[in-house]
Amino acid sequence: MRLELEAKSFGPRQVLGPLTLSVARGERLAILGPSGIGKSTLLRILAGLDAGYRGQLDSADRLAVVFQEPVLLPWRDAIANIAIPTGRDAATARDWLAQVGLAGHETKFPRQLSLGQQRRLALARAFAAGPDILLMDEPFASLDAGTAARMLALTDALLDRSGAGLVLVTHDPAEAAALKAHALHLTGDPARLQKD
């Protein structure tokens, strides 16, 4: 995946300035910066969810996105929350639930799961899709420290196992370090990428 961005604006305000970003399978990047600088906007462009920018995105890669909120189907159980979006069968969905520590929760609905369990379900769904690149938008926000540490370790292990690349959006350098991601910083107005 490669993005050559000229500019991204919301109305008259230019949020992102010229930047180039590329990531391949097996590479890990973290985009750091304060709230409101444009990190999530950049991730939405990479995900193909925002086409209102000037520039060029080349992505023949298979992508999966983990958002700040789990974005689950509330009327479907855990198995269906993996199987329906990814097209995987129930056995594969069950295997992914086991890999994220949710064995025994297959028939539970999102409202019957804690936030940490919902986040693990969203992670299982993302990896079940077989992505070349995983895009993550502050997925560990609002978790207690212990749950966040377990989620980081789980994500690191699943990335190792799958070989997927990573683009993580976060404000926390410790999350980037825990996932062994090369840190890039969004700074300025309009924001541009700077390397460590």
N, C-alpha and C positions, 0 to 999 in steps of 0.2 A: 504494500500500500504506500502510495506517495501523494502528498498534498502540496501543491504550490499555490499558496493563497496570496492574492493581491490585496484584498480588503473584504471585511465583513462589517456591515453597518445595520443599525436599527434606526430607521428614519434618517434624520440628519447626523446622528452620532455614529462615528466610526469606532467600532469596538475592537476589531482585530486589524493589525497592519500586516505588511508583507511578511510571510514566513514560509519556510519549507520544512516539512516533516515527513519522514519515511520510516516505516517499520516493516520487518519481514518476519516470517514464521520463526519462532525461537528467540526473537529479540524482545526485550522488555524496556518500555519507556514509561516514565512518570512525568506528568505535566503538573507542576506546582505553581501556586500563586494564591493571593488573597481572594476572598469572596467577591464576586461581581466583576472580576477582571476579564472573564470570557472563556474560562476553562471548559465549562459545560457546553458552551456554544461551539467551541472548537471540536469537542467530541461529537456533537450532533452533526457537524459537517463531515467528519470522518466516517460516521455511521451511515451517511446518505440520508439523514432525516431533515437536513436543512440545505436546500439548494439555492438559497438567496444570498449568494456571495460571488465575488469576482475571483476567478482562479480556475485551477484544474485539479481534479481528484482522479487518480488512477488506482482502481482497486478491483482486481480480479479475484481477490481473496474472499474466502468465506468468513463472514463476520458474525459475532454474537455480542450482544450488549447486556451489561448488568447496570441497571440504573440506581439512583440514590434510593428510590423506593422499590420494593420487590416486583411490582407490576404483575401480579398473579391474577388468574381467572378465579374470582371468588366463588363462583357456582360450580367449580370443578375440583375434584380431589387431587392429591399430590401427584398420583400417576398421570392423570389427564393433563395436569399443568406442565408436564414434561412432554408427554406423547403428542398432544395436539399441536403445539407450536413447532415442534421439531420434526414431526412425522415419524418418530421412532415408535417401536412397538412397546407393549406394556412390560415385557421382560427387560428390555434395555432401560426403560424408565426406572424400573425397580432396582436394577443394578446401579444406576446413577444415584438413586436415593440412598442406597447402602454406602456408596463411596463418600457421601457427604454426611454420614451419620444419622440418616433419617429412616433406617430400616425400622419397620413396625408402624410407620406413620403414613403408609401408602394410601389409605382410604380417608385420611383426614383432609378437611377443607382448610384453606388459608386462615380463616378466622379461628380455627382450632389450634393453630401453631403460634408460638411466640415469634417476636420480630426476628430473633436470631435464627430460628428454624425457617421462617419465611425467606430470609436472606440465603440460607443454605439451599433451599428449594430453587430459588432464582439462579444460584450458582450451578446447581445440577442441571437445570434447563439449558443454561448457556453452554456448558461443556458437552451435553448430550447432542447439541447441534453440530458438533465436530468442527469448531471454528479453526481457521488458520490464524486469525487475530481476534483476541478478546478485548473489547472496549469496556472499561469500568469507570463509572461516574460516581465517585465518593461512596462506594458501596459499604464502607465500614462506619459511616457517620451514624451517630446516635446509638451506637452499640456500647455497652459497658466495656471496660478495658480488657477483661478476661475473654469475653465473647469475641471482641475485635481481634485479639491475639490469636485465638483459635481459628477464626475465619481467615486471617492472613496466612497462617501455617497451612491450612487446607488449600487455599488458593495457590500458594507456592507449590505444594505437592501436585496438585492437578495440572498446573502449567508444566511442571517437569515431566509428568506422565504423558501428557497429550502432545507436547512440543509446540503448543500454540504460542504466538506472539502476544504481547500485552501493550495496551496503552491505558494507563491508569491516570485518572484525574483526581487530585487530592490537594489539600492544603498542608498535609502532615508529612514532612520528610521521613519520619520513622516508618510510615507505611511503604514508601518507595524503597527504603533500605531493606525492610523485611521481605519484600518481593524481588529483591536484587534487580531493581529497575534503574536504568540510567536516568538521572534527573534533568529535566528541562524546566526553566522558569518562564512564566508569562509575566512580563513587566511592562510598564509604560502606558501611555494613553495616546493613540491606540496601542494595544498590547502586542508585543513581539516576543518571540522565543529567545532565551539566552541559555547557553549550556553552563553547567557547573565549572 
